[in-house]
Amino acid sequence: MRLLITGGAGFIGSHIADKAIAKDWDVAVLDNLVSGRRENVPSAAEFFECDIRDSSAVEQAFAAFKPTAVSHQAAQASVAVSVREPQMDAEVNIIGSLNILSACVAHSVETLVFASTGGAIYGEVPAGIRAGVDFAPVPISPYACSKFSVEKYLECFCIEYGLKYTVLRYANVYGPRQDPHGEAGVVAIFCNRILAGESILINAKRDVGDAGCIRDYVFIEDVARANIAALEGLIPDPILNVGTGQETTTQQLAEILQRETGKTVEMKPHDRRAGDIERSLLDGDRLIELRGPLVSINDGLQQTAQWFQQRLNVSS
């Protein structure tokens, strides 16, 4: 297999690259390095510094590498940023993705795996319910709207051009290499701040002082495994949730990380963030049925905390 990974210098994409190279696949990474890091790209992978919004550069990368499969991970991935800058979000996530889809058709790519969002696309998930892929999408942020739009474009490209695809709807992904700077995953932010002895904010689910939003946190190892399985044709479903089905509040997350790092910091109640969903929980039973047990939140946070501690020790 010749696999091109968009966003392959980023958190999720680089883990997929590692697993693909371990299978002796030919791998190329396409990334603009705005949020990705060059050091995340495996040495065995070919690298194209390219923005997916640049259709000409995308075309050149496809022509040079000649991929047989594409893992499309590149995205503007922040809900908060999408609320502040909806036009930019659409330029990256919709126009950029259309450039990738068009290049796949032009270069006869056999299959595409698309990183969508389960954490945002279903909207509010009522208490006592886990959102399955048959749960009607209710995208309430520009980010969720852009991801859902690409899912529909994939249906169109499949019908019109025969492009085979798998949509993976991610829950809240966390793990080693997640970037704690700027708009990033809460696990990475908490790890850095706790290890630095700095206070952390518990953004309200609804009212300041509550335990924070409820989320489904899925470990990067399980996300990367799901991507490789989809690329190998082992996921028969066109859309698959990649989540655990286990709910965790922001406060619970902070408490586990403090236990794993052996450090205690002040937890400050804070206002609700614009665009945040109060409760997001996926039905991950089909993923478990296809790929086996997933990493537990405690084990995953333990591995993540250890990675951030080791990185801190190396840098200091």
N, C-alpha and C positions, 0 to 999 in steps of 0.2 A: 504494500500500500504506500502511496505517496500522499501524505497528509499535510495540508496547509492549515495552520491554526491562526485565525485572526485574534488579536489580543493575546498572543502566546507569550508575551513578556510579562503579563499580569499574573495576579494571584492564581486564578483558576486555570487559565490557559497554560501556564508553565508546568503545573502538575500534570495536565493532560500530555504535554510534550514529553515529560519524563517517562510516563508510562508507555507512550507510543514508541519512543526510542528503545525502551527496554524490550519491546517486541520486535526490534530490528526493522521497524518501518522507516522509510525515508521521510523526514520531517522538515518543514519550513515554517517559520514564524513571521507573521506580518503584524507590525505594531508601530504606533507613532511615538511610543515612549513618553506620552503625557502622564499616564499613571503607571505604566509598566516600567520594568527595570531591565536594562540590558543584561545584568548579571543573572537574571532569572532564566535567560535563554540557554538551554543546554548547548554545550560546545559542538555536539554532533548535529545540531540543527542549522539549516540555512536561515539567514535572517534578512528580512526586507523591512527597512524603516519606511513606513508608509501609513498615511491616514486613509481610512476607508472612505472618507468623503471625496478623495481624489480618484476619480474613475480611471484616469489615465495611468496613474501609478499602480492601481489595483490590477488593471489589465496587463501591465508590464510584468508584475510579479507572477500572475497566473501563467503568462506566456513563457516566462523563464523557468518556473518550477514544474509546470505541467502536473498539477495535483490530480489524483483520482478521487480524493475525498477532502472535504472541508469541515473543520470544526469552527463554527462562527461564535466566538466568545467576545469579540471587541464590542464595546458599548459605552454609552454614558450611563453609568449604573446607579446614580444617586437620585432618590426620590426628591430630596430637598432641592438639589440643583435643578431638577426638571421643573419644579414649581417656580423657581426663580427665573429660569431661562428655558421656557418651553420650545422656543424656536431652535435653539442649539441642540436640545435633546432630540428633536425631530430630525435635524440635519444629520446627526451621528447615527441614531438608532433606526431611522426609516430610510433616508437617502443613502446613508453609508451601507446599510444592509441590502438595499436594492442594487447597489454597485457590486456587492459580493454575489448576490443571486444571479445577476446578469452575466457576470464573469464565469460562474459555474456552468450556465447554459452554453455560453460561447466556447468553453473549453471542455465540454462533455464530461464534467465532473459526475461521478457515479452516485455519490450520496453526500448529503449535508446534514450536520447536526447543529441545531440552533439552540443557544442558551437563552431561554425565556425566563419569565419570573412567575413562580407560584406565590411568592411572598407578597406580590402587589396586584397580580392580575385578577384575583378572585374578589378583591374588595374586602369588606367586613365579613368575617366568618362567624356566625352566631355561636354562642356558648353551647357546648355539647355536640358540635358538628365539626367534622374534618372535611375540607374541600377536596373532592375527587375531581378527575378531569371532566366529569359530567356536570360539575357545579358551574352554573352560569357565570362567566366572567363579568365582573363589575369594576372595570378599571377606573379609579378615581384620582389618579395622578397622571400628569403627562408621560412620565416614565412607563407606567403600566399601559397607557394608551399606545405608546410607540411599540412596545413589545408585542402587544396583541395585534397591532397592525401588521407586523412582520409575519406573525403566524398565519394571518389571512393571505398575505402575499405568497407565502409558501404553498398554500393550498392552490392558489392560482397558477404558480409556476409549475406545480406538479401536473395539473390538468393540461395546461397549455404547452409545456415543454418537456414533461416527463421527468422533472427533477425529483429524485427520491430524497426524502428528508425524515428526520426525527426531531421533534420538539421536546426539549427537557425543561420542565418548569421547576426552577430551583426554589427551595425554601431559603432561609437565611444561611448562606454558606460561611463557614469560619475555618480557621486553621493556620498552620505555618505559612509564612510569606504574605499574609494579608497586610496591606499597607495601613498603618494607623494615622497617617497624615491627611489633612484635608477632610473631604467627605468620604468616610470609610466605614467599614463594618464595626459595630459596637464592640465586638470581642477584641479586635485589635486595639481600638482606642482604650478600652478598659485595661488591657494587659500593660500597655505602655505607661499609663497613668498610675496604676497600682504599683508597678515596679519602681516608678520614680517617686513614690510616696505622695502623689498628688490626689486631690479629691476628684470624685467622679460625679457626673450628673445622672439622676434618674429621671429621664423625661417622662412626663405624666402620660398615662393612657387616656385619662379624661380630666381628672382633678389633681392639682399639685399635691404631692404627698402619697399618691397611690403607688402600687408596686410596679407601675410601668406597663408598657405594651406587652402583649402575649405573642410570642414568636415560636416558630419551628426552626430550630438550629440544626443544620446538617453539616457533618464534617467533610472537609475537602477530599479526603481519601475516597469516600463514598461517591462524591460528585465526579471525580476523575474516573473511577471505575465505571460509573454509569455511562459516561461519554465514550469510553473505549468499547464497552459492550454495544452501544448504539452504532458505532463505526464498524464493528465486526458483524453487524446484522443480527445481534442477539436480543434486540429489543423490537418485538413485532409491532408494538403500538405506535401510531403516528405521534401521539402526545403522551408523555409520562411525567408524573410528579416525581421530583427528587427531593424527598423530605422524610422525616422520621415519624410524623404523626404524634410527636410528644411536645407538649406545650411548656414553655419556660418564660417567666416574666423577666423584665430587665433587672429587677432587684435580685431575683434568684441567680441570674447570671453573674451579677457582681459578687454575690456571696460565695458562689462556687469558685470563682477566680481568686478571690482573696484567700480562700482556704488552700487552693492549689499553689499559690505563690508564697503562702506563709506571711502575708503582709495585710495589714488592716488600714484602710483609708476612710476618710469622711465621704459618706454618700449624701449628696445634696439633692433634695427634691427640686424639680424644675418644671417649667411649663411644657405643655404638649407641643411637639414640632409640627409645623405646617405639612400637610400631606400624609402624616403618619396614620396607618391603619391601627385600630385598637387591638384587634385580635386576628392573627393570621395563623392558620394551622392546616397542613396538608394531609391528605390520606396517602400514606406511603406504602400501603399494603401490596400494591402491584409491583413496586420496585423490590420489596423484600421477597416477594414470590419469585421474581425473575433472577435476582442477584444475591439473595441470602441476607443474613442479619446485617444490620448497620451498626456503626460505632455509636456507643451511648454518649450522651451529653457530658457525663462525668469523665469518661475516658478521653473523649475528644478535647475537652477543655484542659485536661491534664497534659496531654501532648502539646497543645498550643501554648500553654503557660511555660512549659519547659523550653520550647523553641524560643520564645521571647526572652526568657531568662538567659539562655545561652548566647543569644545575639547581643544582649546587653553586656554580658561579661566579656565577650570578644571585643566589642567597641570600646569598653572602658579599660 
